[in-house]
Amino acid sequence: MIDYVADYLENIRDRQTVSGVEPGYLRELVPDEAPRDPEQWDDVFRDIERVIMPGVSTLIATRTEGNFLLAHKPISVPNARI
């Protein structure tokens, strides 16, 4: 998981900024029940990229940092209420 997060942050410029999926998109991609046997970690991480990540908005990506510079900093919370 550490390697995945490090790779994600290192390549954040290549990530989509805003999710392009429709609500409910996961329903077709996720099985109705959990697997009975354990899966390999490589398969789990492939599923994260294939299934979960298309629905993630990366608003702290460098392409939007000018617009949302403080969005991920504690100081932004009081500013958002003003």
C-alpha positions as CSV (number, residue, x, y, z in Angstrom):
1,M,0.0,0.0,0.0
2,I,2.9,2.4,0.8
3,D,4.3,1.9,-2.7
4,Y,0.9,2.5,-4.2
5,V,0.4,5.8,-2.4
6,A,4.0,6.9,-3.2
7,D,3.4,6.1,-6.9
8,Y,0.1,7.9,-6.8
9,L,1.6,11.1,-5.4
10,E,4.6,10.9,-7.7
11,N,2.4,10.6,-10.8
12,I,-0.4,12.8,-9.7
13,R,0.1,15.1,-12.7
14,D,-1.0,12.3,-14.9
15,R,-4.2,11.6,-13.0
16,Q,-7.6,13.0,-14.0
17,T,-8.6,16.0,-12.0
18,V,-12.3,15.4,-11.8
19,S,-14.1,12.1,-11.9
20,G,-15.8,11.3,-15.3
21,V,-18.1,8.5,-14.1
22,E,-21.8,8.6,-13.5
23,P,-23.3,7.9,-10.0
24,G,-23.9,4.2,-9.5
25,Y,-21.0,3.2,-11.9
26,L,-19.6,0.8,-9.2
27,R,-22.7,-1.4,-9.1
28,E,-21.8,-3.1,-12.4
29,L,-18.1,-3.4,-11.6
30,V,-18.3,-5.0,-8.1
31,P,-19.5,-8.5,-7.5
32,D,-22.6,-9.1,-5.5
33,E,-20.7,-10.9,-2.7
34,A,-17.2,-10.9,-1.4
35,P,-14.8,-13.6,-2.7
36,R,-14.7,-16.8,-0.7
37,D,-10.9,-17.3,-1.2
38,P,-8.3,-14.6,-0.7
39,E,-7.1,-12.7,-3.7
40,Q,-3.5,-11.7,-4.6
41,W,-2.5,-8.2,-3.6
42,D,-1.5,-7.4,-7.2
43,D,-5.1,-8.3,-8.3
44,V,-6.5,-6.1,-5.5
45,F,-4.4,-3.1,-6.5
46,R,-5.4,-3.6,-10.2
47,D,-9.0,-3.5,-9.1
48,I,-8.4,-0.3,-7.2
49,E,-7.1,1.3,-10.4
50,R,-9.8,-0.2,-12.6
51,V,-12.8,0.2,-10.3
52,I,-12.2,2.8,-7.6
53,M,-9.9,5.3,-9.1
54,P,-12.1,6.4,-12.0
55,G,-14.6,7.7,-9.4
56,V,-12.0,9.8,-7.5
57,S,-11.6,13.5,-8.0
58,T,-8.0,14.7,-7.4
59,L,-8.5,18.3,-6.5
60,I,-5.0,18.7,-5.1
61,A,-3.5,17.8,-8.4
62,T,-1.0,20.2,-9.7
63,R,-3.3,21.2,-12.6
64,T,-5.8,22.7,-10.1
65,E,-3.5,23.8,-7.4
66,G,-3.9,27.4,-8.4
67,N,-7.6,27.2,-7.9
68,F,-7.6,25.0,-4.8
69,L,-4.3,25.9,-3.2
70,L,-5.6,25.8,0.3
71,A,-8.3,23.1,-0.1
72,H,-6.1,20.5,1.5
73,K,-4.7,22.7,4.3
74,P,-6.3,23.3,7.8
75,I,-6.4,27.0,7.2
76,S,-8.9,26.5,4.4
77,V,-11.6,25.3,6.8
78,P,-12.2,28.8,8.5
79,N,-11.8,30.5,5.1
80,A,-14.5,28.3,3.5
81,R,-17.0,29.6,6.1
82,I,-16.4,33.2,5.4
